Amino acid sequence: MDDAEKAATGKGDKAAPASDASGGAKDSVATGGAKGSGTFSAVSTKFDFVPGDSVLFFDDFTQDDLGEFPARWKLVSGTFEVAEMQGQRWLRCASNDGEIRMKTSGMPDLWTLEFDFYGVNLQGAIALKVSGRTKADQQVWLAMFPYSGSGFTVQSGSINSITPIEGSPIEGRHHVMFLGRGSALKVYLDRERVGNIPDVSAQGAAEEFNIGLGAPSKPMIANVRFAQGPRPPKDLLAEGKLVTHGILFATGSDVVLPESAPVLRQVAGYMGTNADVKLKITGHTDNVGAKDSNLDLSKRRAASVAKVLSTQFGVSADRFQTDGKGDMQPVSSNAKPEGRSMNRRVEFAKL
């Protein structure tokens, strides 16, 4: 059941102000129980990350042997190996520093990249290789320095800015997210937006990613997901159906994670301005685990999403129907990680 669907844990959330933009909705997300009831966590309204809806690359390193370099990556420098910690696969930088590149071809105009990040006193960076640059200025570096005075830095030619990250030093497990739209780029750490760059590639178009890690503590990454899109959820709802990978759950449960707030906020906003609309919410899983368990889980997840929208976002409960299909209606092959990632989804359809 969805073993790699979400590994972010975060380190505490700041309370977000209430919002009336969604018909009295509050910017908080349920962590529902078996019937959709539960406690809630608030999320900053600046956290607006919605993952892309067409997965181009996904790697949880489960198809690689421990101790080996992963088959779906290119080594740029250093030494990397697949490792395991607490039953989960990670890619570890075994040297003091190193750089790797996903085996992908080209970049769409609208894209998202996300991965889990683990280490102690580590330094991590991601670079976008950009065409049209001189050899000495080929990359836009986006780096996190989790030492005293931790911050997020952007370095590209004359661009060199540092945004402080609260709660530094950054240690342990975190979720890193990037959202690119044309030359604009947003960067997120856990449930906060830490970078908003309006023109990161003024001298050319981004071509590919390099991910670099460095520290004696051997930092690691996991659950790397690169996707095209997304289209705004409200636009898809207006057309009649929204299929989203942006509603996230704790592994193996119906607990809705706070990172789901951006999608839920838009769904509630659409329903707030379209009072006659009713929706059917359907949960789907991949094929990992028993069919009966997956079916039950998908039904509980759909019910939990409806409960969140009702109790926390102010949408009347009688405007929802819920169902779950388990792994019975895949939209992609479960034989590959990208397919399993696509199949783990929540659908909203107009009634």
Secondary structure, DSSP 4 states (H G I P E B T S, - for coil): --TTS-----S--PPPPP--TTTS--SEEEEE-TTS-EEEEE--TT------SEEEEEE-STTS-TTS--TTEEEEES-EEEEEETTEEEEEE-SSEEEEEE------SEEEEEEEEEESS-EEEEEEEETT--GGG-EEEEEEE-STT-EEEEEETTEEEEEE-TTPSP-EEEEEEEEEETTEEEEEETTEEEEEES-TTTTS-EEEEEEEEE-TT--EEEEEEEEE-PPPHHHHHHHTEEEES---B-TTS-PBPGGGHHHHHHHHHHHHH-TT--EEEEEE--SSS-HHHHHHHHHHHHHHHHHHHHHTT---GGGEEEEE-TTSS-SS-TTSHHHHHHHSEEEEEE-
